[in-house]
Amino acid sequence: MDADIALLLVRAVLGITMIAHGANHWLGGGRIEGTGRWFGGLGLRHGRLQAWMSVITEIGAGALIAAGLLTPLACAAVISVMLVAGLLAHRPNGFFVFKDGYEYVLVLAVVSLALAMLGPGGLSVDDAAGIDVTGWAGGGIALGVAVVATAGLLATFWRPKLK
């Protein structure tokens, strides 16, 4: 039962963080238009579409993770979002988040991968529904889907400006 409560805590914090992140892209600061311009500045075509896809992915994955539903796929969505952010926005700035580095996105991605491997625990919709995809299978699905999704997004939409 201790492990189930620990996994619930991890899911709650990760899920709420992703929901808040998506809501901020949608409703915060520059709203969708500003988020779209930011994505465009990273070299992604169709910035407004990217902004909406980011909002839907982050809020949807966050809700699924918080509920513990389809956990490896929800974790794949978080890993993919963090890969894109890490590669395009944070990698050039080094490791530390206070220098706008990739520290934060790395932690969220690795926690998501670990959650996919451990599973959502007994206090989850997956458990109630008898869905048990954990261990190497859960991690493999999460990482594999994330890498393929990230590669597909970058191949389709990323057109960096040449210096």
LINMO-V598223 format. One record per residue. N is the residue number from 1. SS is DSSP state (A for helix, B for strand, O for the rest). Layout:
# LINMO-V598223
{{N | SS} {N | SS}}
This chain:
# LINMO-V598223
{{1 | O} {2 | A} {3 | A} {4 | A} {5 | A} {6 | A} {7 | A} {8 | A} {9 | A} {10 | A} {11 | A} {12 | A} {13 | A} {14 | A} {15 | A} {16 | A} {17 | A} {18 | A} {19 | A} {20 | A} {21 | A} {22 | A} {23 | A} {24 | A} {25 | A} {26 | A} {27 | A} {28 | O} {29 | O} {30 | O} {31 | A} {32 | A} {33 | A} {34 | A} {35 | A} {36 | A} {37 | A} {38 | A} {39 | A} {40 | A} {41 | A} {42 | O} {43 | O} {44 | B} {45 | O} {46 | O} {47 | A} {48 | A} {49 | A} {50 | A} {51 | A} {52 | A} {53 | A} {54 | A} {55 | A} {56 | A} {57 | A} {58 | A} {59 | A} {60 | A} {61 | A} {62 | A} {63 | A} {64 | A} {65 | A} {66 | A} {67 | A} {68 | O} {69 | O} {70 | O} {71 | A} {72 | A} {73 | A} {74 | A} {75 | A} {76 | A} {77 | A} {78 | A} {79 | A} {80 | A} {81 | A} {82 | A} {83 | A} {84 | A} {85 | A} {86 | A} {87 | A} {88 | A} {89 | A} {90 | A} {91 | A} {92 | A} {93 | A} {94 | O} {95 | O} {96 | O} {97 | A} {98 | A} {99 | A} {100 | O} {101 | O} {102 | O} {103 | A} {104 | A} {105 | A} {106 | A} {107 | A} {108 | A} {109 | A} {110 | A} {111 | A} {112 | A} {113 | A} {114 | A} {115 | A} {116 | A} {117 | A} {118 | A} {119 | O} {120 | O} {121 | O} {122 | O} {123 | O} {124 | O} {125 | A} {126 | A} {127 | A} {128 | A} {129 | A} {130 | O} {131 | O} {132 | O} {133 | O} {134 | O} {135 | A} {136 | A} {137 | A} {138 | A} {139 | A} {140 | A} {141 | A} {142 | A} {143 | A} {144 | A} {145 | A} {146 | A} {147 | A} {148 | A} {149 | A} {150 | A} {151 | A} {152 | A} {153 | A} {154 | A} {155 | A} {156 | A} {157 | A} {158 | B} {159 | O} {160 | O} {161 | O} {162 | O} {163 | O}}
